[in-house]
């Protein structure tokens, strides 16, 4: 029987240091947002290489759920037409990263994990979103049903009693061809494990 089950989720811009540049035709200024320059791993938490981080620790002994949430620093590199470079920094709010609907049974807990965060450097930017319905059992098994945007990368893991992390679900925008435009509107991808 498991005493602790940890669910870890993160959202990141994988494999690149900077997204493709865009240029303002009126000023010639080039805008480049920094990516996370990493691949899929459960060990990137607290490294500054995620857009969104969420962790839920389910303690069956103490019958409580502990949650952690964080967002990475958004970095924008602006290159003026004269070649000068300026950087802008921002950090998205963690208000939209939360756990809801916690319900305990004898050896089971059900809960909802959700995240919604926007680019802090762009007013009214679309949010990156996911919604997960999780059922964790004291025997160490986890059922997850979820939805998420097409961009960027999403990864969800479980860890039982401080053992190895097991991948539950991953989405790589580079394989599906999604772009930042996929953050607008409804969540396009749905899964169940």
Buried (B, 14 or more C-beta within 10 A) or exposed (E): EBBBBBBBBBBBBBBBEBBEEEEEEEEEBBBBBBBBEBEBBBEBBEEEBBBBBBBBBBBBEEEEBEBBBBBBEBBBBBBEEEEEEEEEEEEBEBEBBBBEEBEBEEEBBBBBBBBBBBBBBEEEBBBBBBBBBBBBBBEBEBBBEBBBBBBBBBBBBBBBEEEEBEEBBBBBBEEEEBEBEBBEEEBBBEBEE
